[in-house]
Amino acid sequence: MTQRQSKKNVLVTGGTGLLGRGLEETLPPGWKVVSLHQRDYAVAGSSASHLVLDIRDKRAVDRLFARRRFDAVIHAAGIASVDYVETHYAESLESNIVGTLNVTSAARRAGTHLTYVSTNAVFDGTKAPYAEDAPVCPVNKYGGLKVECERLVRETLESWTIVRPILMYGWNHPECRQNPATWVREKLARGEAVSLVDDVDENPLYNVQCGRALWAVVLKRPAGVFHLAGRTRVNRWEFGRAVAEAFGLDAALIRRVKSSAFPSIAPRPPDTTFLTDRMERELGVGAMTLAEGLAAMKAAAPARA
Ligand SMILES: NC(=O)c1ccc[n+]([C@@H]2O[C@H](COP(=O)([O-])OP(=O)(O)OC[C@H]3O[C@@H](n4cnc5c(N)ncnc54)[C@H](OP(=O)(O)O)[C@@H]3O)[C@@H](O)[C@H]2O)c1
């Protein structure tokens, strides 16, 4: 058997997203990523092997697990835009609930450990900082779907972990959606003004730190829930200013507004800052400050940026 064949593999559904990219950038020796996504496009610079498959298609998911054996599954695929879920609920139910049921059922039958990627949107944002055992209480439809998916995972699988990343930033694959850091950076670099709210607080997570934490979960298979977040609590306006400072851009272009300036978007929980003690203690992953994460992001800038 060649060295390549003897590597363990992890199936990452939604592997082309920001989280999947963080996983690829922190790949431990002896492992490879099988990255599953829905649209058919080439992912430049990716070290993973890629599978194009719609997780809403139960037969396709079952065929995949019948054909291949995975050493671990990280299930991150689904519609992750809070505002899109609010306005496209039926489509989101299929993607997030049916898709999750298909993936978890196949993993259960194969006896494979599954890590479900949930969110800080399971909380209403009135009792921060949140520990893993705080009662969930979503304020938007996206959060509601993620709560149901968490329940599905807990109640149907024997071997599972739930991770809840908070607002993530980092370099996304060019074909995938932007995140607040790349969006603000691009706007300011073009000299465009942006409006950012000062009444939504989080401790943002660099996607590479998220990757490290997920690999620790894959290797240790701890049971239960883990909050994944950075060390610095900021509101979105402060976050934007930190991005401007890190990339040497004009912070004066960032307008400070309240959430009420965007009446048409889905409600956001005001403060979902996470406690990260469990992540640090049990996964051995330190929470990076926002300045550290943005400096690391700047140092890792792709040629196109
Ligand atoms: N980003 C954040 O700030 C954040 C914060 C908290 C939690 N999370 C959670 O973390 C996870 C990953 O987020 P992300 O930001 O990395 O994701 P993302 O950039 O929105 O990417 C979504 C991924 O899911 C895939 N996907 C969507 N529907 C699918 C389907 N029906 N079948 C197969 N693949 C499908 C997409 O494939 P295509 O590229 O082919 O469309 C893409 O790979 C999500 O579960 C999200 O809820 C994210």
The ligand as an SDF file (V2000), in Angstrom:
LIG
                    3D

 48 52  0  0  0  0  0  0  0  0999 V2000
  -19.3110   31.7350    8.1290 N   0  0  0  0  0  0  0  0  0  0  0  0
  -19.6540   32.0150    9.3760 C   0  0  0  0  0  0  0  0  0  0  0  0
  -19.3930   33.1230    9.8810 O   0  0  0  0  0  0  0  0  0  0  0  0
  -20.3230   30.9730   10.2310 C   0  0  0  0  0  0  0  0  0  0  0  0
  -20.6060   31.2760   11.5750 C   0  0  0  0  0  0  0  0  0  0  0  0
  -21.2440   30.3220   12.3660 C   0  0  0  0  0  0  0  0  0  0  0  0
  -21.5580   29.0930   11.8320 C   0  0  0  0  0  0  0  0  0  0  0  0
  -21.2960   28.8070   10.5290 N   0  0  0  0  0  0  0  0  0  0  0  0
  -21.6510   27.4950    9.9980 C   0  0  0  0  0  0  0  0  0  0  0  0
  -20.4860   26.9010    9.4600 O   0  0  0  0  0  0  0  0  0  0  0  0
  -20.8150   26.1020    8.3390 C   0  0  0  0  0  0  0  0  0  0  0  0
  -19.9390   26.4590    7.1720 C   0  0  0  0  0  0  0  0  0  0  0  0
  -20.1030   27.8310    6.9100 O   0  0  0  0  0  0  0  0  0  0  0  0
  -19.2870   28.5330    5.7360 P   0  0  0  0  0  0  0  0  0  0  0  0
  -19.4140   29.9950    5.9580 O   0  0  0  0  0  0  0  0  0  0  0  0
  -17.9470   27.8950    5.6220 O   0  0  0  0  0  0  0  0  0  0  0  0
  -20.1900   28.0990    4.4830 O   0  0  0  0  0  0  0  0  0  0  0  0
  -20.4190   28.8210    3.1030 P   0  0  0  0  0  0  0  0  0  0  0  0
  -19.2010   29.6370    2.7410 O   0  0  0  0  0  0  0  0  0  0  0  0
  -21.7430   29.4660    3.1050 O   0  0  0  0  0  0  0  0  0  0  0  0
  -20.4430   27.5680    2.1400 O   0  0  0  0  0  0  0  0  0  0  0  0
  -21.5130   26.6630    2.1490 C   0  0  0  0  0  0  0  0  0  0  0  0
  -21.0060   25.3260    1.6820 C   0  0  0  0  0  0  0  0  0  0  0  0
  -22.1000   24.3930    1.7070 O   0  0  0  0  0  0  0  0  0  0  0  0
  -22.2370   23.8370    0.4020 C   0  0  0  0  0  0  0  0  0  0  0  0
  -23.6390   23.5020    0.1760 N   0  0  0  0  0  0  0  0  0  0  0  0
  -24.7340   24.3040    0.3390 C   0  0  0  0  0  0  0  0  0  0  0  0
  -25.8560   23.6160    0.0430 N   0  0  0  0  0  0  0  0  0  0  0  0
  -25.4650   22.3670   -0.3130 C   0  0  0  0  0  0  0  0  0  0  0  0
  -26.1550   21.2000   -0.7360 C   0  0  0  0  0  0  0  0  0  0  0  0
  -27.4840   21.1820   -0.8400 N   0  0  0  0  0  0  0  0  0  0  0  0
  -25.4350   20.0890   -1.0460 N   0  0  0  0  0  0  0  0  0  0  0  0
  -24.0870   20.1030   -0.9530 C   0  0  0  0  0  0  0  0  0  0  0  0
  -23.3620   21.1740   -0.5450 N   0  0  0  0  0  0  0  0  0  0  0  0
  -24.0510   22.2960   -0.2430 C   0  0  0  0  0  0  0  0  0  0  0  0
  -21.7030   24.9070   -0.5440 C   0  0  0  0  0  0  0  0  0  0  0  0
  -21.3930   24.3290   -1.7950 O   0  0  0  0  0  0  0  0  0  0  0  0
  -21.2660   25.2310   -3.1280 P   0  0  0  0  0  0  0  0  0  0  0  0
  -20.0110   26.0250   -3.0000 O   0  0  0  0  0  0  0  0  0  0  0  0
  -21.2070   24.2210   -4.2160 O   0  0  0  0  0  0  0  0  0  0  0  0
  -22.4980   26.0940   -3.1720 O   0  0  0  0  0  0  0  0  0  0  0  0
  -20.4730   25.3640    0.2390 C   0  0  0  0  0  0  0  0  0  0  0  0
  -19.4450   24.4240    0.1190 O   0  0  0  0  0  0  0  0  0  0  0  0
  -22.3030   26.2990    8.0870 C   0  0  0  0  0  0  0  0  0  0  0  0
  -22.9840   25.1630    8.5920 O   0  0  0  0  0  0  0  0  0  0  0  0
  -22.6650   27.5300    8.8690 C   0  0  0  0  0  0  0  0  0  0  0  0
  -23.9840   27.4600    9.3470 O   0  0  0  0  0  0  0  0  0  0  0  0
  -20.6730   29.7160    9.7110 C   0  0  0  0  0  0  0  0  0  0  0  0
  1  2  1  0
  2  3  2  0
  2  4  1  0
  4  5  1  0
  4 48  2  0
  5  6  2  0
  6  7  1  0
  7  8  2  0
  8  9  1  0
  8 48  1  0
  9 10  1  0
  9 46  1  0
 10 11  1  0
 11 12  1  0
 11 44  1  0
 12 13  1  0
 13 14  1  0
 14 15  2  0
 14 16  1  0
 14 17  1  0
 17 18  1  0
 18 19  2  0
 18 20  1  0
 18 21  1  0
 21 22  1  0
 22 23  1  0
 23 24  1  0
 23 42  1  0
 24 25  1  0
 25 26  1  0
 25 36  1  0
 26 27  1  0
 26 35  1  0
 27 28  2  0
 28 29  1  0
 29 30  1  0
 29 35  2  0
 30 31  1  0
 30 32  2  0
 32 33  1  0
 33 34  2  0
 34 35  1  0
 36 37  1  0
 36 42  1  0
 37 38  1  0
 38 39  2  0
 38 40  1  0
 38 41  1  0
 42 43  1  0
 44 45  1  0
 44 46  1  0
 46 47  1  0
M  CHG  2   8   1  16  -1
M  END
$$$$
